[in-house]
Amino acid sequence: MNDPTVLSAEDIWKSYGDGDDSLSILRGASVRISAGEVVSVMGPSGSGKSTFLHVCGVLDPPDRGRVVVGGVDVWSVGESRRAAMRNRYIGFIFQFHHLLEEFTLLENVAMPAMLAGEPRKLALEKAAELMEEVGLQDRADHFPSESSGGERQRAAVARALILSPAVVLADEPTGNLDAPNSKVIEDLMLELAEKRKQAFLVATHDLELAAKAHRRLVLENGRLVS
């Protein structure tokens, strides 16, 4: 039977600073995420949620521990292969959408595919399909400045999926939205997980979002607990 695990973080340790000024953030945090699973990570500000996502997302190296994506321990390989693994297997959603204001929502969604070398026409076709999936088909030609906060964040979700990553890491994806738009994003991630067998690892303060996840974890004293 094939292993459904799409990302495994094992015994992750991370500190900042040196000597007496060192601040230990992660102290053996571990998680395994399967295809189609939504896993929430809660914890107070400064507990290390974003740090953990950055290590899992191949953005910030751990002091020790392993992150396995696509069967590869991504922190044991060279930078060029590590970057390729990140682009191929991992999508990102942040609290702020980080859309490019000079491009339409459709072009923003297609941008990662074009940067990966896909022909513009094909990238835009894929982006249009995703725009329809997130309910933005009528807003494709609008610019971010012409769109609501919820629409911009839905575009950011679509952008994270354009390269069909194995797992999407979402850092406070509803943190900048009002309650109605937060619910839209929460339901959208659950729907995509079910429909696409897409895995989501979500750092959040949002109790409603955490409660909807398939698994709810809390970061305490540098470790993840149920």
Secondary structure, DSSP 8 states (H G I E B T S, - for coil): ----EEEEEEEEEEEESSGGG-EEEEEEEEEEEETT-EEEEE--TTSSHHHHHHHHTTSS--SEEEEEETTEEGGGS-HHHHHHHHHHHEEEE-SS----TTS-HHHHHHHHHHHTT--HHHHHHHHHHHHHHTT-GGGTT--GGGS-HHHHHHHHHHHHHTT--SEEEEESTTTTS-HHHHHHHHHHHHHHHHHH--EEEEE-S-HHHHHHSSEEEEEETTEEE-
